Amino acid sequence: MGQYVARRVLQAIPLLLIITFVLFGLIQEMGDPLSFYGGRGRIRPEDRARLMKQLGLDKPMVVRYLVWLKNMAIGNWGNSLSTRQPVAAMIAERLPNTLLLMIASQIVTAALSLFLGIYSALRQYSLFDNFLTTLSLIGYSMPVFWLALVLIYVFGVYFKRWGLPYLPVGGVYDLSVGKTPGQVVWHMVLPVLTLSLPYIAGYTRYIRASMLEVIGQDYVRTARAKGLHEHTILYRHALKNAAIPFVTVMGLDLPFLLGGAIVTESIFAWPGMGRLFWEHAGKSDYPVLMAILLLISVSVVVFQILTDMCYTWLDPRIRYS
């Protein structure tokens, strides 16, 4: 296993170099990083030339990429072009908020998806199964921004009008109360629901389909013939094999949540990585954008390796030696 992980890491290095080079070139074409320096007026040509030289933007794109790559390799993430703050400090401030949403939403997603998918598979074509199938298709097809607005109107606006306990619709905590664990959890409810519901709708279908395929296999019928308890058959034998597609899909989705849910964090004013990316994308602030994209790229590699390692636990027949 150790040799396999080392080989995957070595294979990922040239891939990350290609990805970051392409992303660096695309970001350079997004807009003018000096456009906000002039305020409401246009920046003078001589001031523009001075700023371009000062910020290193007068060099060819390949040279700027190599300088950026060298700085990243030694841990120097540079400064934001717009705020002049260290990029590492900006990400360190926002990353914990995104991790809170990511971990909470994935726990909710995994728990509900497994429960609903297994329950639906065991009651195939029942009223519950047909109702869940319809609900899953509706939930999976709903746009995230529309779902977020519906949740805000129902649980934040109308519940308040009706005199019911209502949920906060923005921020991390109430300024009048302070940043307490209870306040953070209370403010996380709507963003977590917005992130989780579409994934639950999709993952439930994966689990249901996998369970239906697995429980029809010969080894499951053999286990039943041996008199094993139904709970043991389902959760010790069938679920492990049925979970492989689920683990694969979740392993692909997790890294992108690390980059932050741009729409969700923007609607709920959640100060995370997605909102940070959105704020600086309009300014073509490439040091901030490249740092976030590099984190996402590295996390994709890491989570794929972890996913492959999970396969060996779920299915002992899989070996990487």
C-alpha positions in Angstrom: 0.0 0.0 0.0 2.8 2.4 0.8 4.4 1.9 -2.6 1.1 2.5 -4.3 0.5 5.8 -2.4 4.1 6.9 -3.2 3.6 6.1 -6.8 0.3 8.0 -7.0 1.9 11.0 -5.3 4.7 11.0 -7.8 2.3 10.7 -10.7 0.3 13.6 -9.4 3.2 16.0 -9.4 3.4 16.5 -13.3 -0.4 16.5 -13.4 -0.6 19.4 -10.9 2.1 21.3 -12.8 0.0 21.0 -16.0 -3.2 22.0 -14.2 -1.7 25.0 -12.4 -0.1 26.2 -15.6 -3.4 26.1 -17.6 -5.3 27.7 -14.7 -2.6 30.4 -14.4 -2.9 31.2 -18.1 -6.7 31.3 -18.0 -6.7 33.6 -15.0 -4.4 36.1 -16.7 -7.0 36.5 -19.4 -9.9 37.0 -17.0 -9.5 40.8 -16.7 -7.2 43.6 -15.7 -5.9 43.2 -12.1 -5.1 46.9 -12.0 -8.6 48.1 -13.0 -9.6 48.8 -9.4 -6.6 51.0 -8.6 -8.0 54.0 -10.5 -11.2 54.1 -8.4 -13.9 55.9 -10.3 -11.4 57.4 -12.7 -8.9 55.8 -15.1 -5.4 55.1 -14.0 -2.8 57.2 -15.7 -0.4 55.4 -18.1 2.7 56.3 -16.2 1.1 55.0 -12.9 0.0 51.9 -14.6 3.5 51.1 -15.9 5.0 51.7 -12.5 2.4 49.4 -10.8 2.9 46.7 -13.5 6.7 46.7 -12.8 6.2 46.9 -9.1 3.8 43.9 -9.0 5.8 41.9 -11.6 2.9 42.0 -14.1 5.2 43.4 -16.9 7.0 40.0 -17.3 5.8 37.3 -19.8 3.2 34.9 -18.5 5.6 31.9 -18.4 8.1 33.9 -16.3 5.3 35.0 -13.9 4.2 31.4 -13.6 7.7 30.1 -12.8 8.0 32.9 -10.1 4.7 31.9 -8.6 5.6 28.2 -8.7 8.9 28.9 -7.0 7.3 31.0 -4.3 4.6 28.4 -3.7 7.3 25.7 -3.4 9.0 27.6 -0.6 5.7 28.4 1.2 5.5 32.0 0.1 1.9 32.4 -1.1 2.4 36.1 -1.9 0.1 39.0 -1.2 -3.3 39.9 -2.6 -3.1 42.4 -5.4 -6.3 44.2 -4.2 -5.9 44.2 -0.4 -2.1 43.7 -0.1 -2.8 41.2 2.7 -0.9 37.9 2.8 -2.8 35.2 0.9 -1.9 32.6 3.4 -3.5 34.7 6.2 -6.6 35.3 4.2 -7.1 31.6 3.5 -6.3 30.6 7.1 -9.1 33.0 8.2 -11.7 31.6 5.8 -10.8 27.9 5.6 -12.1 26.9 9.1 -15.6 28.3 8.2 -15.6 26.3 5.0 -14.5 23.2 6.8 -17.3 23.6 9.2 -19.9 23.6 6.4 -18.1 20.8 4.5 -17.8 18.4 7.4 -21.3 19.1 8.7 -23.0 18.7 5.3 -21.1 15.5 4.5 -22.1 13.9 7.8 -25.7 14.8 7.2 -25.5 13.7 3.5 -23.8 10.4 4.2 -26.1 9.5 7.1 -29.4 10.3 5.4 -28.3 8.9 2.0 -27.3 5.5 3.4 -30.5 5.3 5.5 -32.9 6.3 2.8 -31.1 4.4 0.0 -31.0 1.1 2.0 -34.6 1.5 3.3 -35.8 2.2 -0.3 -34.0 -0.8 -1.7 -35.4 -3.1 0.8 -38.9 -1.9 0.0 -38.6 -1.8 -3.8 -41.6 -0.5 -5.7 -43.4 0.2 -2.5 -45.3 3.5 -1.9 -42.3 4.8 0.1 -39.9 3.8 -2.7 -41.9 5.5 -5.4 -42.4 8.7 -3.3 -38.7 8.8 -2.5 -37.8 8.3 -6.1 -40.0 11.3 -7.1 -38.7 13.4 -4.3 -35.1 12.6 -5.2 -35.5 13.6 -8.8 -37.1 16.9 -7.8 -34.3 17.5 -5.2 -31.5 16.7 -7.6 -32.9 19.0 -10.3 -33.4 22.0 -8.1 -30.9 24.9 -8.7 -28.9 25.6 -5.5 -29.7 29.3 -5.5 -33.4 28.6 -5.8 -33.3 26.0 -3.0 -31.4 28.5 -0.8 -34.0 31.2 -1.4 -36.9 28.9 -0.7 -35.3 27.8 2.6 -34.7 31.5 3.6 -38.3 32.5 2.8 -39.8 29.5 4.6 -37.6 29.1 7.7 -36.3 32.6 8.0 -39.1 34.9 6.8 -42.5 33.1 7.1 -41.6 31.3 10.4 -40.9 34.7 11.9 -44.2 36.1 10.6 -46.1 33.1 12.0 -44.5 33.5 15.4 -42.6 30.3 15.2 -38.9 29.7 16.0 -37.1 30.9 12.9 -33.6 30.3 11.5 -31.0 33.0 10.9 -30.5 33.7 7.2 -26.9 35.1 7.1 -23.6 35.4 8.9 -21.8 33.1 11.3 -23.3 34.4 14.6 -25.5 37.1 16.0 -23.4 40.2 16.8 -25.5 41.0 19.9 -24.7 37.5 21.3 -21.2 36.8 20.2 -19.5 33.8 18.5 -20.6 31.0 20.7 -20.8 27.3 19.6 -24.5 27.4 19.8 -24.7 30.5 17.6 -22.4 29.0 15.0 -24.4 25.7 14.8 -27.7 27.7 14.7 -26.4 29.8 11.8 -25.1 26.7 10.0 -28.5 25.0 9.7 -29.7 26.6 6.4 -26.4 26.6 4.6 -25.9 22.9 5.5 -29.4 22.0 4.3 -28.7 23.9 1.1 -25.5 22.0 0.5 -26.8 18.6 1.6 -30.3 18.2 0.0 -29.1 18.0 -3.7 -26.4 15.5 -2.7 -28.8 13.5 -0.6 -31.1 13.2 -3.6 -28.3 12.0 -5.9 -26.5 9.7 -3.4 -29.7 8.0 -2.4 -30.2 6.8 -5.9 -26.7 5.4 -6.0 -27.1 3.5 -2.7 -30.5 2.2 -3.8 -29.3 0.9 -7.1 -26.2 -0.6 -5.6 -28.1 -2.3 -2.8 -30.6 -3.8 -5.3 -27.8 -5.2 -7.3 -25.9 -6.6 -4.3 -28.8 -8.2 -2.4 -29.5 -10.3 -5.5 -26.1 -11.8 -5.6 -25.4 -15.5 -4.8 -23.3 -14.8 -1.7 -26.2 -12.9 -0.1 -28.6 -15.8 -0.8 -26.0 -18.2 0.6 -25.7 -16.1 3.8 -29.4 -16.3 4.2 -29.4 -20.0 3.6 -26.8 -20.4 6.4 -29.3 -18.7 8.8 -27.3 -15.5 9.3 -29.3 -12.6 10.9 -30.7 -10.2 8.3 -29.0 -7.3 10.0 -25.6 -9.0 9.6 -26.2 -9.9 6.0 -27.2 -6.3 5.1 -24.7 -4.3 7.0 -21.7 -6.6 7.2 -21.8 -8.2 3.8 -24.1 -6.4 1.3 -23.5 -2.8 2.4 -19.7 -2.9 2.0 -19.9 -3.9 -1.6 -22.8 -1.6 -2.3 -21.0 1.3 -0.8 -18.1 1.3 -3.4 -19.9 3.5 -6.0 -21.1 5.8 -3.2 -17.5 6.2 -1.9 -16.3 6.9 -5.4 -18.8 9.7 -6.0 -18.3 11.2 -2.6 -14.6 11.1 -3.1 -15.0 13.1 -6.3 -17.3 15.7 -4.7 -15.5 16.3 -1.4 -12.5 18.3 -2.8 -14.8 20.8 -4.5 -16.6 21.5 -1.2 -13.2 22.3 0.2 -13.0 25.2 -2.3 -16.2 26.5 -0.9 -19.7 26.5 -2.2 -19.7 29.9 -4.0 -23.5 30.3 -4.4 -24.3 29.0 -0.9 -21.7 31.1 0.9 -22.6 34.2 -1.1 -26.4 33.9 -0.4 -25.9 33.2 3.3 -23.1 35.7 3.8 -20.9 32.9 5.1 -17.2 34.0 5.2 -15.7 30.9 3.6 -13.4 30.0 0.7 -16.2 30.1 -1.9 -17.1 33.7 -1.0 -13.4 34.6 -0.9 -13.0 33.2 -4.4 -16.0 35.1 -5.7 -14.9 38.4 -4.2 -11.4 38.2 -5.8 -12.5 36.6 -9.1 -14.0 39.9 -10.2 -10.7 41.7 -9.5 -8.6 39.1 -11.4 -6.6 38.8 -8.1 -4.5 35.8 -9.3 -2.5 35.2 -6.1 -5.7 34.5 -4.2 -7.4 32.6 -7.0 -4.4 30.4 -7.7 -3.9 29.6 -4.1 -7.5 28.4 -3.8 -7.4 26.5 -7.0 -4.2 24.8 -6.0 -5.8 23.7 -2.7 -8.7 22.2 -4.6 -6.3 20.5 -7.1 -4.2 19.0 -4.3 -7.3 17.9 -2.3 -8.6 16.1 -5.5 -5.4 14.0 -5.5 -5.5 13.4 -1.8 -9.1 12.4 -1.7 -8.7 10.1 -4.7 -5.9 8.3 -2.9 -8.0 8.0 0.3 -10.9 6.7 -1.8 -8.7 4.0 -3.3 -7.5 3.0 0.1 -11.2 2.7 1.2 -11.8 0.2 -1.6 -9.4 -2.3 0.0 -11.4 -2.1 3.3 -14.7 -2.4 1.6 -13.7 -5.2 -0.7 -10.8 -7.4 0.4 -10.4 -8.7 -3.2 -8.9 -5.3 -4.2 -5.2 -5.1 -3.7 -2.7 -2.5 -4.8 0.5 -4.5 -4.4 
